[in-house]
Amino acid sequence: MSASKPQFIQALKHSFSSEDYRVEPSQCWAYGYDNSRLHALPDAVVFARDHQQIQQLLKLCRDFQIPVISRGTGTGTTGATVPVHGGVILSFEHMNRIIRVDPDNRLLIAQPGVTNDAIQQAAAEHGFFWPPDPTSSAICTLGGNLAYNSAGPRAVKYGTTRDNTLGLTLITGKGETLHTGVKTTKGVVGYDLTRLIIGSEGTLGIITEAILKLTPLPETRRTLQIIYNSMQGAAEAVAAIMAQPIIPCALEFIDKQAIDMIRDYASILLPVNAGAMLMVELDGRHNSVDDGLSAIINTARNNACLEIKQAASQDEINALWETRKALSPALRKIAPKKINEDVVVPVSHIPQLITGLEQLSKKYSIPIVNFGHAGNGNIHVNLLTDPDNKSMQDTVLECLDEVFTLVLKLDGTLSGEHGIGLVKKYYVGKELDKVSLDYMQAIKQVFDPDNILNPGKCFPG
Ligand SMILES: Cc1cc2nc3c(=O)[nH]c(=O)nc-3n(C[C@H](O)[C@H](O)[C@H](O)COP(=O)(O)OP(=O)(O)OC[C@H]3O[C@@H](n4cnc5c(N)ncnc54)[C@H](O)[C@@H]3O)c2cc1C
């Protein structure tokens, strides 16, 4: 602990109610993890109560040069909440109110600690939903969704968190209150600071309120399971589906290795020669969705297509989605320390990506399992290996580096939804050039001149 930390703890105790903080290591320990499984012990945990209390905390942290790391529920996979430089974890578990639902203007205003599912429930009572749908929706928070620009299967039709947020209230590293955005669906006054803050992983400001854009719930949906004899066949079908005018509300891809795993834990019957599977979902009005379905089926049927099945009931739809959503945890059982990337390429380049990944898997003798949100070109690339195994370490890093090189060569990007945090920050320079990095550092400097907001994340330096 640096010389100022004991004095900071004293000042914290002096200024805050004892219910609002913890400083005992045993009570702070659990707040040092996220789903990256990295850990560092924070010096204190403060439970956010309201905007003014957070401002008071920021002033204190600035005076003592103590880092502040905002935390939702720590489901993030890249270590963005891990307090590598110590400091205060600011937990939003008590700031979890839905402030207002305004169906006439299709918006909902909420505090950052509310879960994604709670937002969906509140919106559904008025016939709406909020499109971002990470698989972790039951536990992850709005603050985390905003800071990571999280998304899920629905992004292919409805966009990500960035596309579905109208405005924010936040506190910058200088302790200033900043209101961004509008309460309307159009607005072009000034720079778009809302989109800048979303995805900035808590490094530019602490979000205390958000205005979310709601979408009417569709009347109905249809779900297809399409099996191909090869990954190439499925990848080509994805590109073809995305090139025609009907946009599915989900277009998920599962490769052969993942199909073989599904056979082990799910009751779904799959042909023995299945080489890849697509899940395609369409939503809309009763009278139009079946026309759309025929168009998708015609486009998806190519020479590699083995079978197309439509889920006949809500139970069958649920079973398909549960199978898809159980893939990541199932892989964790096989390889607890697997490396899970979430790269993105333009959809027409998915076939080259899949071929390249097969070649890298053979070259490095590392099993690679791929599945994900193919409609966005966002593929979860799972390297089933143990990065802590010393004899494998160099090989794994070399393979990962080649995966990223391949993605960038295909005009892709290193992360679609999981963010950078700690685990990917050394690769950022592969994608962003020096000019971009310099501009980003200058922006950070304006928002947080003392570098107290989530330091050590997102950028290599
Ligand atoms: C089983 C499982 C499935 C998942 N599926 C998906 C998926 O389908 N799609 C997807 O995108 N992600 C997925 N994730 C990753 C994760 O759930 C999301 O990134 C989620 O949005 C993180 O929310 P959180 O509340 O856990 O945030 P945390 O992990 O606690 O924090 C994430 C980031 O948000 C910042 N932050 C939190 N609150 C604030 C605030 N108020 N102000 C400023 N910054 C803040 C933190 O500093 C950190 O940078 C999954 C994770 C798990 C464990």
The ligand as an SDF file (V2000), in Angstrom:
LIG
                    3D

 53 58  0  0  0  0  0  0  0  0999 V2000
  -22.2500  -17.1600  -18.8950 C   0  0  0  0  0  0  0  0  0  0  0  0
  -21.8770  -15.8540  -19.5430 C   0  0  0  0  0  0  0  0  0  0  0  0
  -22.4280  -15.5260  -20.7670 C   0  0  0  0  0  0  0  0  0  0  0  0
  -22.1070  -14.3050  -21.3780 C   0  0  0  0  0  0  0  0  0  0  0  0
  -22.6810  -14.0160  -22.5790 N   0  0  0  0  0  0  0  0  0  0  0  0
  -22.4160  -12.8280  -23.1700 C   0  0  0  0  0  0  0  0  0  0  0  0
  -23.0260  -12.4990  -24.4250 C   0  0  0  0  0  0  0  0  0  0  0  0
  -23.8150  -13.2480  -24.9870 O   0  0  0  0  0  0  0  0  0  0  0  0
  -22.7200  -11.2970  -24.9700 N   0  0  0  0  0  0  0  0  0  0  0  0
  -21.8640  -10.4190  -24.3630 C   0  0  0  0  0  0  0  0  0  0  0  0
  -21.6450   -9.3360  -24.9010 O   0  0  0  0  0  0  0  0  0  0  0  0
  -21.2650  -10.7100  -23.1850 N   0  0  0  0  0  0  0  0  0  0  0  0
  -21.5190  -11.8850  -22.5730 C   0  0  0  0  0  0  0  0  0  0  0  0
  -20.9190  -12.1960  -21.3710 N   0  0  0  0  0  0  0  0  0  0  0  0
  -19.9900  -11.2240  -20.7640 C   0  0  0  0  0  0  0  0  0  0  0  0
  -20.6620  -10.2960  -19.7100 C   0  0  0  0  0  0  0  0  0  0  0  0
  -21.7760  -10.9070  -19.1100 O   0  0  0  0  0  0  0  0  0  0  0  0
  -21.0930   -8.9600  -20.3000 C   0  0  0  0  0  0  0  0  0  0  0  0
  -19.9520   -8.2790  -20.7430 O   0  0  0  0  0  0  0  0  0  0  0  0
  -21.8410   -8.0620  -19.3110 C   0  0  0  0  0  0  0  0  0  0  0  0
  -22.3040   -6.8970  -19.9590 O   0  0  0  0  0  0  0  0  0  0  0  0
  -21.0060   -7.6410  -18.1100 C   0  0  0  0  0  0  0  0  0  0  0  0
  -21.8870   -7.1100  -17.1280 O   0  0  0  0  0  0  0  0  0  0  0  0
  -21.4470   -7.0380  -15.5970 P   0  0  0  0  0  0  0  0  0  0  0  0
  -22.5450   -6.3990  -14.8330 O   0  0  0  0  0  0  0  0  0  0  0  0
  -21.0410   -8.3690  -15.1030 O   0  0  0  0  0  0  0  0  0  0  0  0
  -20.2000   -6.0690  -15.6950 O   0  0  0  0  0  0  0  0  0  0  0  0
  -18.7760   -6.2000  -15.0030 P   0  0  0  0  0  0  0  0  0  0  0  0
  -18.0810   -7.4220  -15.5110 O   0  0  0  0  0  0  0  0  0  0  0  0
  -18.9160   -6.0540  -13.5510 O   0  0  0  0  0  0  0  0  0  0  0  0
  -18.0710   -4.9020  -15.5980 O   0  0  0  0  0  0  0  0  0  0  0  0
  -17.8100   -4.8210  -16.9730 C   0  0  0  0  0  0  0  0  0  0  0  0
  -17.2600   -3.4560  -17.3320 C   0  0  0  0  0  0  0  0  0  0  0  0
  -18.2500   -2.4860  -17.0340 O   0  0  0  0  0  0  0  0  0  0  0  0
  -17.6950   -1.4260  -16.2510 C   0  0  0  0  0  0  0  0  0  0  0  0
  -18.8130   -0.8640  -15.5010 N   0  0  0  0  0  0  0  0  0  0  0  0
  -19.7400   -1.5070  -14.7500 C   0  0  0  0  0  0  0  0  0  0  0  0
  -20.6170   -0.6230  -14.2400 N   0  0  0  0  0  0  0  0  0  0  0  0
  -20.2480    0.6120  -14.6820 C   0  0  0  0  0  0  0  0  0  0  0  0
  -20.7460    1.9270  -14.4830 C   0  0  0  0  0  0  0  0  0  0  0  0
  -21.8260    2.1550  -13.7540 N   0  0  0  0  0  0  0  0  0  0  0  0
  -20.0870    2.9530  -15.0620 N   0  0  0  0  0  0  0  0  0  0  0  0
  -19.0000    2.7500  -15.8280 C   0  0  0  0  0  0  0  0  0  0  0  0
  -18.4810    1.5200  -16.0430 N   0  0  0  0  0  0  0  0  0  0  0  0
  -19.1050    0.4650  -15.4830 C   0  0  0  0  0  0  0  0  0  0  0  0
  -16.6130   -2.1110  -15.4670 C   0  0  0  0  0  0  0  0  0  0  0  0
  -15.6400   -1.1960  -14.9900 O   0  0  0  0  0  0  0  0  0  0  0  0
  -16.0380   -3.0360  -16.5270 C   0  0  0  0  0  0  0  0  0  0  0  0
  -15.1760   -2.3030  -17.3560 O   0  0  0  0  0  0  0  0  0  0  0  0
  -21.1930  -13.4180  -20.7410 C   0  0  0  0  0  0  0  0  0  0  0  0
  -20.6480  -13.7490  -19.5100 C   0  0  0  0  0  0  0  0  0  0  0  0
  -20.9750  -14.9490  -18.9080 C   0  0  0  0  0  0  0  0  0  0  0  0
  -20.3750  -15.2740  -17.5770 C   0  0  0  0  0  0  0  0  0  0  0  0
  1  2  1  0
  2  3  1  0
  2 52  2  0
  3  4  2  0
  4  5  1  0
  4 50  1  0
  5  6  2  0
  6  7  1  0
  6 13  1  0
  7  8  2  0
  7  9  1  0
  9 10  1  0
 10 11  2  0
 10 12  1  0
 12 13  2  0
 13 14  1  0
 14 15  1  0
 14 50  1  0
 15 16  1  0
 16 17  1  0
 16 18  1  0
 18 19  1  0
 18 20  1  0
 20 21  1  0
 20 22  1  0
 22 23  1  0
 23 24  1  0
 24 25  2  0
 24 26  1  0
 24 27  1  0
 27 28  1  0
 28 29  2  0
 28 30  1  0
 28 31  1  0
 31 32  1  0
 32 33  1  0
 33 34  1  0
 33 48  1  0
 34 35  1  0
 35 36  1  0
 35 46  1  0
 36 37  1  0
 36 45  1  0
 37 38  2  0
 38 39  1  0
 39 40  1  0
 39 45  2  0
 40 41  1  0
 40 42  2  0
 42 43  1  0
 43 44  2  0
 44 45  1  0
 46 47  1  0
 46 48  1  0
 48 49  1  0
 50 51  2  0
 51 52  1  0
 52 53  1  0
M  END
$$$$
